Amino acid sequence: MCLAVPGKIVSIDPSRGFLMGLADFGGVVAEVCLEYLPDIQLGEYAIVHVGFAISRIDEGIALRTLAHFRELGILKADVAEQIPSVEGY
C-alpha cells in the first residue's frame, strides 16, 4: 500500500542543486524533495508521497488527516517505515 501523508514544511534548503526541505508529519520529521512545489513557504502543508511533496494542502484538512491517522494508529508506524526521520531535529 502506498500512503501520501500531509506534512508541515519546517525548513527549505536549495543549496544542493535541487530543492529539499524538512517536513513534520505530526511528530515524525523527514527530509522531502520540494522540486514539484518550488514556491512552497515555511509553515505550509504539502501532501508527500515517497519523499516528494506533490501538492499543497489546507492546514485544517492536513491537521484533521493527521488526527485520523493517529486515531487509526498508523501515523508513527507506517510513516516512520516509509520515510526515515531526521535525527536531531
Backbone as XML, in Angstrom:
<?xml version="1.0"?>
<chain id="A" units="angstrom">
  <residue number="1" name="MET">
    <atom name="N" x="0.839" y="-1.172" z="0.000"/>
    <atom name="CA" x="0.000" y="0.000" z="0.000"/>
    <atom name="C" x="0.886" y="1.237" z="0.000"/>
  </residue>
  <residue number="2" name="CYS">
    <atom name="N" x="0.543" y="2.202" z="-0.815"/>
    <atom name="CA" x="1.247" y="3.477" z="-0.818"/>
    <atom name="C" x="0.430" y="4.477" z="-0.006"/>
  </residue>
  <residue number="3" name="LEU">
    <atom name="N" x="1.133" y="5.328" z="0.685"/>
    <atom name="CA" x="0.473" y="6.285" z="1.553"/>
    <atom name="C" x="1.015" y="7.678" z="1.276"/>
  </residue>
  <residue number="4" name="ALA">
    <atom name="N" x="0.133" y="8.624" z="1.020"/>
    <atom name="CA" x="0.522" y="10.026" z="0.903"/>
    <atom name="C" x="0.101" y="10.701" z="2.201"/>
  </residue>
  <residue number="5" name="VAL">
    <atom name="N" x="1.009" y="11.445" z="2.795"/>
    <atom name="CA" x="0.798" y="11.993" z="4.132"/>
    <atom name="C" x="1.002" y="13.503" z="4.109"/>
  </residue>
  <residue number="6" name="PRO">
    <atom name="N" x="0.120" y="14.261" z="4.782"/>
    <atom name="CA" x="0.355" y="15.701" z="4.864"/>
    <atom name="C" x="1.475" y="16.014" z="5.850"/>
  </residue>
  <residue number="7" name="GLY">
    <atom name="N" x="2.350" y="16.908" z="5.448"/>
    <atom name="CA" x="3.444" y="17.335" z="6.315"/>
    <atom name="C" x="3.608" y="18.841" z="6.278"/>
  </residue>
  <residue number="8" name="LYS">
    <atom name="N" x="3.987" y="19.398" z="7.420"/>
    <atom name="CA" x="4.230" y="20.836" z="7.519"/>
    <atom name="C" x="5.687" y="21.103" z="7.156"/>
  </residue>
  <residue number="9" name="ILE">
    <atom name="N" x="5.918" y="22.003" z="6.233"/>
    <atom name="CA" x="7.279" y="22.321" z="5.797"/>
    <atom name="C" x="7.931" y="23.180" z="6.886"/>
  </residue>
  <residue number="10" name="VAL">
    <atom name="N" x="9.011" y="22.640" z="7.472"/>
    <atom name="CA" x="9.665" y="23.333" z="8.587"/>
    <atom name="C" x="11.048" y="23.854" z="8.226"/>
  </residue>
  <residue number="11" name="SER">
    <atom name="N" x="11.579" y="23.454" z="7.077"/>
    <atom name="CA" x="12.821" y="24.058" z="6.583"/>
    <atom name="C" x="12.898" y="23.841" z="5.077"/>
  </residue>
  <residue number="12" name="ILE">
    <atom name="N" x="13.609" y="24.743" z="4.415"/>
    <atom name="CA" x="13.792" y="24.677" z="2.965"/>
    <atom name="C" x="15.274" y="24.882" z="2.682"/>
  </residue>
  <residue number="13" name="ASP">
    <atom name="N" x="15.839" y="23.996" z="1.834"/>
    <atom name="CA" x="17.265" y="24.048" z="1.539"/>
    <atom name="C" x="17.498" y="23.884" z="0.032"/>
  </residue>
  <residue number="14" name="PRO">
    <atom name="N" x="17.794" y="24.987" z="-0.672"/>
    <atom name="CA" x="18.061" y="24.905" z="-2.105"/>
    <atom name="C" x="19.539" y="24.680" z="-2.436"/>
  </residue>
  <residue number="15" name="SER">
    <atom name="N" x="20.376" y="24.482" z="-1.455"/>
    <atom name="CA" x="21.828" y="24.524" z="-1.645"/>
    <atom name="C" x="22.417" y="23.294" z="-2.333"/>
  </residue>
  <residue number="16" name="ARG">
    <atom name="N" x="21.663" y="22.236" z="-2.526"/>
    <atom name="CA" x="22.233" y="21.004" z="-3.081"/>
    <atom name="C" x="21.969" y="20.837" z="-4.575"/>
  </residue>
  <residue number="17" name="GLY">
    <atom name="N" x="21.532" y="21.906" z="-5.215"/>
    <atom name="CA" x="21.268" y="21.840" z="-6.647"/>
    <atom name="C" x="19.833" y="21.488" z="-6.970"/>
  </residue>
  <residue number="18" name="PHE">
    <atom name="N" x="19.088" y="21.051" z="-5.996"/>
    <atom name="CA" x="17.656" y="20.829" z="-6.134"/>
    <atom name="C" x="17.013" y="21.148" z="-4.799"/>
  </residue>
  <residue number="19" name="LEU">
    <atom name="N" x="15.748" y="21.487" z="-4.828"/>
    <atom name="CA" x="15.064" y="22.000" z="-3.652"/>
    <atom name="C" x="14.654" y="20.872" z="-2.705"/>
  </residue>
  <residue number="20" name="MET">
    <atom name="N" x="15.213" y="20.895" z="-1.511"/>
    <atom name="CA" x="14.897" y="19.914" z="-0.476"/>
    <atom name="C" x="14.404" y="20.654" z="0.757"/>
  </residue>
  <residue number="21" name="GLY">
    <atom name="N" x="13.846" y="19.926" z="1.688"/>
    <atom name="CA" x="13.399" y="20.529" z="2.934"/>
    <atom name="C" x="13.072" y="19.467" z="3.957"/>
  </residue>
  <residue number="22" name="LEU">
    <atom name="N" x="12.663" y="19.921" z="5.121"/>
    <atom name="CA" x="12.196" y="19.020" z="6.162"/>
    <atom name="C" x="10.705" y="19.228" z="6.325"/>
  </residue>
  <residue number="23" name="ALA">
    <atom name="N" x="9.986" y="18.127" z="6.526"/>
    <atom name="CA" x="8.551" y="18.183" z="6.779"/>
    <atom name="C" x="8.262" y="17.460" z="8.083"/>
  </residue>
  <residue number="24" name="ASP">
    <atom name="N" x="7.344" y="18.025" z="8.831"/>
    <atom name="CA" x="6.913" y="17.445" z="10.107"/>
    <atom name="C" x="5.563" y="16.769" z="9.884"/>
  </residue>
  <residue number="25" name="PHE">
    <atom name="N" x="5.545" y="15.459" z="10.066"/>
    <atom name="CA" x="4.343" y="14.648" z="9.882"/>
    <atom name="C" x="3.752" y="14.301" z="11.247"/>
  </residue>
  <residue number="26" name="GLY">
    <atom name="N" x="3.358" y="15.319" z="11.987"/>
    <atom name="CA" x="2.771" y="15.078" z="13.294"/>
    <atom name="C" x="3.745" y="14.486" z="14.285"/>
  </residue>
  <residue number="27" name="GLY">
    <atom name="N" x="4.991" y="14.910" z="14.229"/>
    <atom name="CA" x="5.999" y="14.435" z="15.161"/>
    <atom name="C" x="7.100" y="13.616" z="14.513"/>
  </residue>
  <residue number="28" name="VAL">
    <atom name="N" x="6.870" y="13.112" z="13.325"/>
    <atom name="CA" x="7.900" y="12.419" z="12.560"/>
    <atom name="C" x="8.438" y="13.420" z="11.553"/>
  </residue>
  <residue number="29" name="VAL">
    <atom name="N" x="9.714" y="13.776" z="11.679"/>
    <atom name="CA" x="10.324" y="14.773" z="10.789"/>
    <atom name="C" x="11.203" y="14.045" z="9.780"/>
  </residue>
  <residue number="30" name="ALA">
    <atom name="N" x="11.001" y="14.378" z="8.501"/>
    <atom name="CA" x="11.757" y="13.705" z="7.450"/>
    <atom name="C" x="12.139" y="14.687" z="6.353"/>
  </residue>
  <residue number="31" name="GLU">
    <atom name="N" x="13.203" y="14.345" z="5.650"/>
    <atom name="CA" x="13.634" y="15.136" z="4.512"/>
    <atom name="C" x="12.736" y="14.800" z="3.320"/>
  </residue>
  <residue number="32" name="VAL">
    <atom name="N" x="12.330" y="15.847" z="2.590"/>
    <atom name="CA" x="11.478" y="15.663" z="1.421"/>
    <atom name="C" x="12.002" y="16.511" z="0.270"/>
  </residue>
  <residue number="33" name="CYS">
    <atom name="N" x="11.710" y="16.069" z="-0.938"/>
    <atom name="CA" x="12.042" y="16.833" z="-2.132"/>
    <atom name="C" x="10.901" y="17.809" z="-2.406"/>
  </residue>
  <residue number="34" name="LEU">
    <atom name="N" x="11.252" y="19.068" z="-2.635"/>
    <atom name="CA" x="10.263" y="20.122" z="-2.865"/>
    <atom name="C" x="10.248" y="20.612" z="-4.314"/>
  </residue>
  <residue number="35" name="GLU">
    <atom name="N" x="10.904" y="19.909" z="-5.205"/>
    <atom name="CA" x="11.029" y="20.353" z="-6.599"/>
    <atom name="C" x="9.680" y="20.544" z="-7.288"/>
  </residue>
  <residue number="36" name="TYR">
    <atom name="N" x="8.673" y="19.759" z="-6.942"/>
    <atom name="CA" x="7.358" y="19.899" z="-7.573"/>
    <atom name="C" x="6.588" y="21.100" z="-7.045"/>
  </residue>
  <residue number="37" name="LEU">
    <atom name="N" x="7.046" y="21.671" z="-5.928"/>
    <atom name="CA" x="6.399" y="22.847" z="-5.323"/>
    <atom name="C" x="7.449" y="23.915" z="-5.043"/>
  </residue>
  <residue number="38" name="PRO">
    <atom name="N" x="8.078" y="24.471" z="-6.076"/>
    <atom name="CA" x="9.207" y="25.376" z="-5.868"/>
    <atom name="C" x="8.883" y="26.666" z="-5.120"/>
  </residue>
  <residue number="39" name="ASP">
    <atom name="N" x="7.611" y="27.044" z="-5.062"/>
    <atom name="CA" x="7.261" y="28.275" z="-4.361"/>
    <atom name="C" x="6.625" y="28.024" z="-2.994"/>
  </residue>
  <residue number="40" name="ILE">
    <atom name="N" x="6.732" y="26.800" z="-2.476"/>
    <atom name="CA" x="6.172" y="26.497" z="-1.155"/>
    <atom name="C" x="6.906" y="27.302" z="-0.084"/>
  </residue>
  <residue number="41" name="GLN">
    <atom name="N" x="6.187" y="27.696" z="0.937"/>
    <atom name="CA" x="6.736" y="28.528" z="2.002"/>
    <atom name="C" x="6.791" y="27.756" z="3.318"/>
  </residue>
  <residue number="42" name="LEU">
    <atom name="N" x="7.678" y="28.201" z="4.208"/>
    <atom name="CA" x="7.737" y="27.619" z="5.548"/>
    <atom name="C" x="6.370" y="27.713" z="6.209"/>
  </residue>
  <residue number="43" name="GLY">
    <atom name="N" x="5.985" y="26.663" z="6.892"/>
    <atom name="CA" x="4.712" y="26.639" z="7.599"/>
    <atom name="C" x="3.545" y="26.132" z="6.773"/>
  </residue>
  <residue number="44" name="GLU">
    <atom name="N" x="3.716" y="26.031" z="5.446"/>
    <atom name="CA" x="2.647" y="25.480" z="4.620"/>
    <atom name="C" x="2.665" y="23.952" z="4.708"/>
  </residue>
  <residue number="45" name="TYR">
    <atom name="N" x="1.530" y="23.365" z="4.392"/>
    <atom name="CA" x="1.410" y="21.906" z="4.394"/>
    <atom name="C" x="1.413" y="21.388" z="2.968"/>
  </residue>
  <residue number="46" name="ALA">
    <atom name="N" x="2.008" y="20.216" z="2.788"/>
    <atom name="CA" x="2.038" y="19.574" z="1.483"/>
    <atom name="C" x="1.732" y="18.096" z="1.655"/>
  </residue>
  <residue number="47" name="ILE">
    <atom name="N" x="1.141" y="17.515" z="0.636"/>
    <atom name="CA" x="0.969" y="16.070" z="0.587"/>
    <atom name="C" x="2.296" y="15.500" z="0.098"/>
  </residue>
  <residue number="48" name="VAL">
    <atom name="N" x="2.833" y="14.532" z="0.834"/>
    <atom name="CA" x="4.123" y="13.934" z="0.495"/>
    <atom name="C" x="3.908" y="12.449" z="0.188"/>
  </residue>
  <residue number="49" name="HIS">
    <atom name="N" x="4.430" y="12.044" z="-0.955"/>
    <atom name="CA" x="4.349" y="10.645" z="-1.374"/>
    <atom name="C" x="5.750" y="10.178" z="-1.741"/>
  </residue>
  <residue number="50" name="VAL">
    <atom name="N" x="6.194" y="9.106" z="-1.145"/>
    <atom name="CA" x="7.532" y="8.531" z="-1.322"/>
    <atom name="C" x="8.640" y="9.593" z="-1.316"/>
  </residue>
  <residue number="51" name="GLY">
    <atom name="N" x="8.531" y="10.534" z="-0.398"/>
    <atom name="CA" x="9.579" y="11.530" z="-0.223"/>
    <atom name="C" x="9.467" y="12.761" z="-1.090"/>
  </residue>
  <residue number="52" name="PHE">
    <atom name="N" x="8.434" y="12.861" z="-1.911"/>
    <atom name="CA" x="8.233" y="14.015" z="-2.783"/>
    <atom name="C" x="6.984" y="14.769" z="-2.363"/>
  </residue>
  <residue number="53" name="ALA">
    <atom name="N" x="7.117" y="16.077" z="-2.120"/>
    <atom name="CA" x="5.959" y="16.932" z="-1.866"/>
    <atom name="C" x="5.283" y="17.140" z="-3.215"/>
  </residue>
  <residue number="54" name="ILE">
    <atom name="N" x="4.027" y="16.683" z="-3.332"/>
    <atom name="CA" x="3.391" y="16.687" z="-4.651"/>
    <atom name="C" x="2.263" y="17.705" z="-4.794"/>
  </residue>
  <residue number="55" name="SER">
    <atom name="N" x="1.718" y="18.194" z="-3.688"/>
    <atom name="CA" x="0.706" y="19.249" z="-3.778"/>
    <atom name="C" x="0.512" y="19.902" z="-2.418"/>
  </residue>
  <residue number="56" name="ARG">
    <atom name="N" x="0.060" y="21.143" z="-2.455"/>
    <atom name="CA" x="-0.269" y="21.853" z="-1.216"/>
    <atom name="C" x="-1.576" y="21.319" z="-0.663"/>
  </residue>
  <residue number="57" name="ILE">
    <atom name="N" x="-1.731" y="21.476" z="0.641"/>
    <atom name="CA" x="-2.984" y="21.091" z="1.275"/>
    <atom name="C" x="-3.313" y="22.128" z="2.339"/>
  </residue>
  <residue number="58" name="ASP">
    <atom name="N" x="-4.584" y="22.413" z="2.495"/>
    <atom name="CA" x="-5.058" y="23.341" z="3.513"/>
    <atom name="C" x="-4.667" y="22.839" z="4.904"/>
  </residue>
  <residue number="59" name="GLU">
    <atom name="N" x="-4.244" y="23.761" z="5.772"/>
    <atom name="CA" x="-3.795" y="23.386" z="7.115"/>
    <atom name="C" x="-4.873" y="22.627" z="7.895"/>
  </residue>
  <residue number="60" name="GLY">
    <atom name="N" x="-6.109" y="23.076" z="7.835"/>
    <atom name="CA" x="-7.185" y="22.411" z="8.568"/>
    <atom name="C" x="-7.385" y="20.977" z="8.119"/>
  </residue>
  <residue number="61" name="ILE">
    <atom name="N" x="-7.383" y="20.771" z="6.818"/>
    <atom name="CA" x="-7.531" y="19.420" z="6.279"/>
    <atom name="C" x="-6.325" y="18.566" z="6.664"/>
  </residue>
  <residue number="62" name="ALA">
    <atom name="N" x="-5.132" y="19.147" z="6.595"/>
    <atom name="CA" x="-3.919" y="18.417" z="6.958"/>
    <atom name="C" x="-3.975" y="17.963" z="8.415"/>
  </residue>
  <residue number="63" name="LEU">
    <atom name="N" x="-4.362" y="18.866" z="9.302"/>
    <atom name="CA" x="-4.402" y="18.521" z="10.729"/>
    <atom name="C" x="-5.471" y="17.473" z="11.017"/>
  </residue>
  <residue number="64" name="ARG">
    <atom name="N" x="-6.617" y="17.563" z="10.353"/>
    <atom name="CA" x="-7.656" y="16.533" z="10.540"/>
    <atom name="C" x="-7.179" y="15.182" z="10.025"/>
  </residue>
  <residue number="65" name="THR">
    <atom name="N" x="-6.507" y="15.187" z="8.892"/>
    <atom name="CA" x="-5.991" y="13.931" z="8.332"/>
    <atom name="C" x="-4.971" y="13.307" z="9.266"/>
  </residue>
  <residue number="66" name="LEU">
    <atom name="N" x="-4.046" y="14.117" z="9.779"/>
    <atom name="CA" x="-3.046" y="13.593" z="10.722"/>
    <atom name="C" x="-3.715" y="13.045" z="11.980"/>
  </residue>
  <residue number="67" name="ALA">
    <atom name="N" x="-4.771" y="13.718" z="12.449"/>
    <atom name="CA" x="-5.501" y="13.234" z="13.627"/>
    <atom name="C" x="-6.156" y="11.884" z="13.337"/>
  </residue>
  <residue number="68" name="HIS">
    <atom name="N" x="-6.728" y="11.731" z="12.157"/>
    <atom name="CA" x="-7.338" y="10.446" z="11.789"/>
    <atom name="C" x="-6.278" y="9.347" z="11.715"/>
  </residue>
  <residue number="69" name="PHE">
    <atom name="N" x="-5.126" y="9.674" z="11.141"/>
    <atom name="CA" x="-4.039" y="8.688" z="11.089"/>
    <atom name="C" x="-3.640" y="8.252" z="12.495"/>
  </residue>
  <residue number="70" name="ARG">
    <atom name="N" x="-3.543" y="9.226" z="13.415"/>
    <atom name="CA" x="-3.199" y="8.910" z="14.807"/>
    <atom name="C" x="-4.247" y="8.002" z="15.439"/>
  </residue>
  <residue number="71" name="GLU">
    <atom name="N" x="-5.528" y="8.339" z="15.225"/>
    <atom name="CA" x="-6.615" y="7.528" z="15.774"/>
    <atom name="C" x="-6.566" y="6.100" z="15.262"/>
  </residue>
  <residue number="72" name="LEU">
    <atom name="N" x="-6.200" y="5.937" z="14.010"/>
    <atom name="CA" x="-6.103" y="4.608" z="13.413"/>
    <atom name="C" x="-4.828" y="3.876" z="13.818"/>
  </residue>
  <residue number="73" name="GLY">
    <atom name="N" x="-3.918" y="4.610" z="14.447"/>
    <atom name="CA" x="-2.667" y="4.013" z="14.888"/>
    <atom name="C" x="-1.662" y="3.778" z="13.782"/>
  </residue>
  <residue number="74" name="ILE">
    <atom name="N" x="-1.821" y="4.480" z="12.670"/>
    <atom name="CA" x="-0.911" y="4.248" z="11.552"/>
    <atom name="C" x="0.125" y="5.345" z="11.350"/>
  </residue>
  <residue number="75" name="LEU">
    <atom name="N" x="-0.033" y="6.474" z="12.008"/>
    <atom name="CA" x="0.866" y="7.592" z="11.717"/>
    <atom name="C" x="2.315" y="7.238" z="12.002"/>
  </residue>
  <residue number="76" name="LYS">
    <atom name="N" x="2.637" y="6.919" z="13.226"/>
    <atom name="CA" x="4.030" y="6.638" z="13.573"/>
    <atom name="C" x="4.536" y="5.383" z="12.878"/>
  </residue>
  <residue number="77" name="ALA">
    <atom name="N" x="3.777" y="4.323" z="12.907"/>
    <atom name="CA" x="4.255" y="3.055" z="12.369"/>
    <atom name="C" x="4.486" y="3.120" z="10.862"/>
  </residue>
  <residue number="78" name="ASP">
    <atom name="N" x="3.459" y="3.482" z="10.098"/>
    <atom name="CA" x="3.583" y="3.458" z="8.649"/>
    <atom name="C" x="4.479" y="4.558" z="8.107"/>
  </residue>
  <residue number="79" name="VAL">
    <atom name="N" x="4.337" y="5.767" z="8.635"/>
    <atom name="CA" x="5.148" y="6.874" z="8.140"/>
    <atom name="C" x="6.610" y="6.652" z="8.477"/>
  </residue>
  <residue number="80" name="ALA">
    <atom name="N" x="6.892" y="6.246" z="9.684"/>
    <atom name="CA" x="8.276" y="6.042" z="10.097"/>
    <atom name="C" x="8.960" y="4.967" z="9.258"/>
  </residue>
  <residue number="81" name="GLU">
    <atom name="N" x="8.212" y="3.970" z="8.824"/>
    <atom name="CA" x="8.799" y="2.920" z="7.988"/>
    <atom name="C" x="9.072" y="3.404" z="6.574"/>
  </residue>
  <residue number="82" name="GLN">
    <atom name="N" x="8.253" y="4.320" z="6.068"/>
    <atom name="CA" x="8.380" y="4.744" z="4.686"/>
    <atom name="C" x="9.352" y="5.887" z="4.468"/>
  </residue>
  <residue number="83" name="ILE">
    <atom name="N" x="9.503" y="6.749" z="5.445"/>
    <atom name="CA" x="10.426" y="7.871" z="5.303"/>
    <atom name="C" x="11.303" y="7.964" z="6.541"/>
  </residue>
  <residue number="84" name="PRO">
    <atom name="N" x="12.600" y="7.890" z="6.363"/>
    <atom name="CA" x="13.481" y="7.938" z="7.533"/>
    <atom name="C" x="13.412" y="9.282" z="8.220"/>
  </residue>
  <residue number="85" name="SER">
    <atom name="N" x="13.213" y="9.264" z="9.524"/>
    <atom name="CA" x="13.150" y="10.524" z="10.250"/>
    <atom name="C" x="14.545" y="11.115" z="10.390"/>
  </residue>
  <residue number="86" name="VAL">
    <atom name="N" x="14.572" y="12.423" z="10.594"/>
    <atom name="CA" x="15.820" y="13.156" z="10.673"/>
    <atom name="C" x="16.209" y="13.280" z="12.142"/>
  </residue>
  <residue number="87" name="GLU">
    <atom name="N" x="17.365" y="12.773" z="12.488"/>
    <atom name="CA" x="17.843" y="12.840" z="13.868"/>
    <atom name="C" x="18.217" y="14.265" z="14.240"/>
  </residue>
  <residue number="88" name="GLY">
    <atom name="N" x="17.948" y="14.627" z="15.467"/>
    <atom name="CA" x="18.399" y="15.907" z="15.977"/>
    <atom name="C" x="17.547" y="17.091" z="15.604"/>
  </residue>
  <residue number="89" name="TYR">
    <atom name="N" x="16.378" y="16.838" z="14.993"/>
    <atom name="CA" x="15.524" y="17.977" z="14.654"/>
    <atom name="C" x="14.814" y="18.453" z="15.880"/>
  </residue>
</chain>
